Amino acid sequence: MSIAQFKPKMREVRLETEVFEERFSDYDIISEFSGIILTLVAVEDNVRYTSFVTASYAEVLRKQKEAIA
């Protein structure tokens, strides 16, 4: 019997960008596809929350995060 059997599966929930931004202040911006569309990702309680954004909007979000930090 493998330990991997006991790993809980992570659910994925896709949210509208506005809802995502209101709910999460700490998130990652990743490229899962061609780079034109990026994904906002936050993990909470074994759930992976995602939202798709354009690369130009992701750049705006990155600048906002840098200004806050």
Sequence and secondary structure as in RCSB ss.txt:
>XXXX:A:sequence
MSIAQFKPKMREVRLETEVFEERFSDYDIISEFSGIILTLVAVEDNVRYTSFVTASYAEVLRKQKEAIA
>XXXX:A:secstr
  GGGGS   EEEE  HHHHHHH SS EEE  SSSSEEEEEEEETTEEEEEEEEHHHHHHHHHHHHHH 
